[in-house]
Amino acid sequence: MTLWLWLALGLIVFAAGFFALQWWGSGIILHPPAMSPMWIFPEQFGLRYEKVAFKTEDGLELKGWLLPSPTGDRRTIVMCHGWGDNKGELLKQTYFLNEKVGFNLLYFDFRSHGESEGEITTIGGLETMDFDAAVKWLRAARPELAEKMGVFGVSMGAAVAVASMPEHPELRCAVVESPFSDYRGVIRRWAWNHLNIPRFPLIDMSLWMLRLRVGDPHIDRFNPHEAAGRIAPRPLFVIGGELDDLMPEDDVRRVFDAAREPKQIWIVPGAHHAKCREASEMEFDTRVGGFFSRNL
């Protein structure tokens, strides 16, 4: 075999390996490596609830729970979980908003999470359609509960809430825990924190592959930071963890700084990613419950 043939073969093997690496990298984004199982349900906490289902604009069926207010209060909060989690994981941290504060709570699983349909997740790019579907369902199926609506989101759910608020003027306020400011930044941090993969060239090429696989050339332009400036005059409460290495304080503050008044921020001492309630105990319940009570 001539030298040129060997070189050609080497280039083909290298190209195939590089392509496979980018496919694997984009696959981690589309298919979270650590998906939480559905093992938490409202009946475990003695909560009344109704199972609900609704369709997204692109035809996926999402599953959810509607927890009615124990006091008959008509104010409602739409609850948005994080990447790789599900509505049950969020329920165990936030059902105090129903049991103690008295709000109606609408939990739902984003696409490809929990009990919902879907083969891929995009960490916010397509999930705004899921959020739209949840709000649309509530307005159509329970209009009396949709007159005073707020939103609570954590991690991916927080970013989706921030990005979606400008398109939903009917939402009166939002609490967002550990939001990321831009899509590409959180992908790079996760890859570095978990796999020690540098941004260039592997992450940038994986994002190119992601756009190809999703079929959307703009999927990685999802930008909660830009949307935050269009939420006012509705109140926004941004929460971050002091020890969060995925959505660090400076990234959370970037969302907060982009928003206009009225707004407030709380960086919880000793809190890791999406663990602010665990680190702050009753103070979390008091602050979050009080914010919704004042603004819904």
C-alpha distance (Angstrom), angle and dihedral (degrees) to the residues before:
residue distance angle dihedral
M1 . . .
T2 3.79 . .
L3 3.79 124.3 .
W4 3.81 90.6 -109.7
L5 3.77 92.1 54.8
W6 3.80 90.6 50.0
L7 3.79 90.1 50.2
A8 3.80 91.5 48.3
L9 3.79 91.3 49.1
G10 3.80 90.7 48.3
L11 3.80 91.5 51.4
I12 3.81 91.3 49.9
V13 3.82 91.8 50.2
F14 3.81 91.1 46.6
A15 3.81 92.2 48.2
A16 3.81 91.9 48.0
G17 3.79 91.4 49.1
F18 3.79 92.7 47.3
F19 3.83 90.7 48.6
A20 3.81 90.3 49.8
L21 3.80 90.4 50.3
Q22 3.80 91.8 52.7
W23 3.81 90.3 47.0
W24 3.80 89.3 52.7
G25 3.81 92.1 46.5
S26 3.79 94.1 50.6
G27 3.81 89.1 44.4
I28 3.81 90.8 62.2
I29 3.81 88.7 58.2
L30 3.80 93.0 47.0
H31 3.81 95.5 41.9
P32 3.84 113.8 34.2
P33 3.81 108.9 -137.0
A34 3.82 92.8 -139.2
M35 3.80 110.2 44.0
S36 3.81 115.5 179.2
P37 3.82 112.9 -125.7
M38 3.79 121.2 -126.0
W39 3.78 99.3 -102.7
I40 3.82 102.4 128.6
F41 3.82 120.8 78.3
P42 3.83 134.0 168.8
E43 3.81 94.7 -111.6
Q44 3.81 89.0 65.4
F45 3.80 87.0 68.5
G46 3.80 95.8 39.5
L47 3.81 92.4 -108.0
R48 3.79 125.3 152.7
Y49 3.79 113.7 -130.0
E50 3.77 146.3 158.3
K51 3.79 124.2 -133.9
V52 3.80 111.0 -127.2
A53 3.80 136.4 -176.6
F54 3.79 134.0 -171.1
K55 3.80 140.3 170.0
T56 3.78 128.3 -112.4
E57 3.79 123.9 -136.2
D58 3.81 89.7 -99.6
G59 3.81 93.1 51.4
L60 3.82 105.5 -98.8
E61 3.78 120.8 139.4
L62 3.78 113.6 -131.6
K63 3.79 123.4 -162.9
G64 3.77 125.7 -144.3
W65 3.79 149.4 156.1
L66 3.78 128.8 -119.7
L67 3.79 112.6 -155.0
P68 3.81 109.5 -162.1
S69 3.77 119.8 -140.6
P70 3.81 111.1 -96.5
T71 3.81 88.5 -142.6
G72 3.81 99.3 44.8
D73 3.82 92.7 -106.4
R74 3.81 110.9 160.3
R75 3.80 96.9 -151.6
T76 3.81 112.9 111.8
I77 3.80 136.7 -163.6
V78 3.81 122.9 -157.5
M79 3.82 108.0 -141.6
C80 3.84 121.5 -147.4
H81 3.81 122.5 -168.7
G82 3.80 130.4 -155.1
W83 3.83 136.4 -99.0
G84 3.79 111.0 -68.8
D85 3.83 92.7 9.4
N86 3.80 131.1 92.1
K87 3.77 141.6 -147.1
G88 3.81 91.9 -82.1
E89 3.80 93.0 57.7
L90 3.79 89.5 51.9
L91 3.81 92.6 44.0
K92 3.80 94.4 60.9
Q93 3.83 90.7 55.4
T94 3.80 98.8 42.3
Y95 3.79 112.3 28.2
F96 3.83 87.3 104.2
L97 3.82 84.9 81.1
N98 3.81 86.9 67.3
E99 3.78 103.4 31.3
K100 3.82 99.1 40.2
V101 3.80 105.9 20.4
G102 3.79 98.3 33.8
F103 3.82 105.2 -128.2
N104 3.78 126.9 145.6
L105 3.81 107.3 -114.7
L106 3.81 126.0 -155.1
Y107 3.80 111.3 -162.0
F108 3.81 121.7 -178.4
D109 3.78 138.7 169.9
F110 3.78 116.6 -115.9
R111 3.81 116.5 -129.1
S112 3.83 115.4 -62.5
H113 3.82 90.5 10.4
G114 3.78 130.2 104.7
E115 3.80 112.0 -27.4
S116 3.81 97.3 -18.7
E117 3.79 126.9 108.0
G118 3.79 123.8 -110.4
E119 3.77 139.2 98.3
I120 3.80 100.1 -136.3
T121 3.78 142.5 33.0
T122 3.80 122.8 -150.5
I123 3.84 99.4 -167.8
G124 3.77 92.1 -114.6
G125 3.78 108.9 -26.7
L126 3.81 96.3 96.3
E127 3.78 95.8 16.3
T128 3.79 91.7 80.2
M129 3.81 85.2 73.6
D130 3.81 88.5 56.5
F131 3.79 90.4 52.0
D132 3.81 90.9 48.1
A133 3.81 89.7 51.8
A134 3.81 92.4 51.5
V135 3.81 93.5 51.1
K136 3.81 91.5 44.1
W137 3.81 91.4 51.2
L138 3.79 92.8 50.0
R139 3.79 92.3 49.9
A140 3.81 92.2 49.0
A141 3.81 101.4 38.1
R142 3.82 101.0 33.5
P143 3.81 106.7 20.9
E144 3.81 91.8 162.7
L145 3.82 89.0 61.3
A146 3.80 94.1 45.9
E147 3.79 97.8 63.5
K148 3.81 92.1 85.0
M149 3.79 110.3 30.2
G150 3.79 133.0 164.6
V151 3.79 133.5 170.8
F152 3.78 136.2 -131.2
G153 3.80 120.4 -167.0
V154 3.78 137.1 172.5
S155 3.82 127.4 -158.8
M156 3.83 107.0 -37.3
G157 3.80 88.4 8.0
A158 3.81 89.7 53.5
A159 3.80 91.5 51.9
V160 3.81 91.0 48.0
A161 3.81 90.7 49.6
V162 3.81 92.4 51.6
A163 3.81 92.7 46.0
S164 3.81 92.7 46.7
M165 3.80 100.3 44.8
P166 3.83 95.9 81.9
E167 3.81 89.4 57.2
H168 3.81 93.0 50.2
P169 3.80 111.1 56.5
E170 3.81 89.0 170.0
L171 3.82 89.4 73.0
R172 3.79 107.0 93.3
C173 3.82 102.2 -164.0
A174 3.79 144.3 -13.5
V175 3.79 141.4 -144.1
V176 3.80 112.7 -158.7
E177 3.79 122.5 -174.4
S178 3.81 119.3 -162.4
P179 3.82 98.6 -10.0
F180 3.80 118.8 177.9
S181 3.78 119.4 -133.1
D182 3.80 99.8 -141.4
Y183 3.80 137.3 9.6
R184 3.79 100.7 -125.1
G185 3.79 92.8 48.5
V186 3.81 95.4 55.6
I187 3.82 91.7 46.3
R188 3.80 90.6 53.3
R189 3.80 93.2 47.6
W190 3.81 93.5 48.2
A191 3.81 91.8 48.7
W192 3.80 92.1 48.8
N193 3.82 95.2 43.6
H194 3.81 95.2 48.3
L195 3.81 105.4 25.9
N196 3.82 106.0 17.2
I197 3.80 89.1 -125.7
P198 3.83 114.0 157.5
R199 3.76 123.3 -131.9
F200 3.80 96.1 -116.1
P201 2.92 124.2 87.2
L202 3.80 105.0 -16.0
I203 3.82 101.6 48.6
D204 3.79 94.0 41.7
M205 3.80 90.4 50.0
S206 3.81 91.6 46.6
L207 3.81 89.0 54.3
W208 3.81 88.5 51.8
M209 3.82 88.8 52.1
L210 3.80 89.8 47.2
R211 3.79 91.2 56.4
L212 3.79 89.3 49.6
R213 3.82 95.2 48.7
V214 3.80 95.2 45.2
G215 3.79 91.6 44.5
D216 3.79 93.2 -131.0
P217 3.83 118.9 110.3
H218 3.81 90.6 -161.4
I219 3.82 100.9 46.0
D220 3.82 92.8 111.2
R221 3.80 93.2 51.5
F222 3.81 90.5 79.5
N223 3.79 101.0 136.7
P224 3.84 122.0 -177.2
H225 3.82 89.1 171.6
E226 3.80 91.3 65.8
A227 3.80 93.5 43.8
A228 3.81 93.6 50.9
G229 3.80 90.6 73.0
R230 3.80 90.8 61.2
I231 3.82 99.3 54.1
A232 3.82 98.0 82.2
P233 2.96 140.1 131.9
R234 3.80 83.0 40.2
P235 3.84 113.9 85.8
L236 3.82 118.5 -104.0
F237 3.82 125.4 -165.0
V238 3.82 113.3 -164.8
I239 3.82 119.0 -165.2
G240 3.79 126.9 -171.3
G241 3.79 138.2 173.5
E242 3.79 121.1 -116.5
L243 3.84 90.9 -140.5
D244 3.81 97.9 38.2
D245 3.82 108.0 131.2
L246 3.82 95.1 178.7
M247 3.80 98.0 51.4
P248 3.82 99.1 19.0
E249 3.77 122.5 -166.1
D250 3.80 94.9 -97.1
D251 3.81 91.2 54.5
V252 3.81 92.9 47.3
R253 3.81 89.3 47.9
R254 3.80 89.4 51.8
V255 3.82 88.4 63.1
F256 3.80 90.7 45.1
D257 3.82 93.9 47.5
A258 3.81 91.3 50.5
A259 3.80 91.5 54.2
R260 3.78 121.4 83.5
E261 3.78 129.1 -135.3
P262 2.94 136.0 -37.6
K263 3.79 92.2 57.2
Q264 3.78 141.1 122.1
I265 3.79 136.4 -169.5
W266 3.79 134.3 -154.1
I267 3.80 123.1 -171.8
V268 3.80 104.7 -163.7
P269 3.82 113.6 -138.6
G270 3.80 114.3 -121.5
A271 3.81 94.3 5.2
H272 3.80 122.8 140.3
H273 3.81 125.1 -157.5
A274 3.82 112.5 -44.4
K275 3.81 90.2 -12.0
C276 3.80 99.7 103.9
R277 3.78 95.5 120.4
E278 3.79 92.2 50.0
A279 3.81 90.8 52.0
S280 3.80 97.2 44.7
E281 3.81 101.9 36.6
M282 3.81 113.0 -169.1
E283 3.81 94.6 1.4
F284 3.81 89.7 72.3
D285 3.80 91.9 54.2
T286 3.80 91.7 47.1
R287 3.79 95.7 48.1
V288 3.81 97.9 41.9
G289 3.80 95.4 39.8
G290 3.78 91.0 47.0
F291 3.81 92.8 49.4
F292 3.80 92.9 53.9
S293 3.82 92.5 42.7
R294 3.80 90.8 54.7
N295 3.81 98.3 42.5
L296 3.79 107.6 34.8
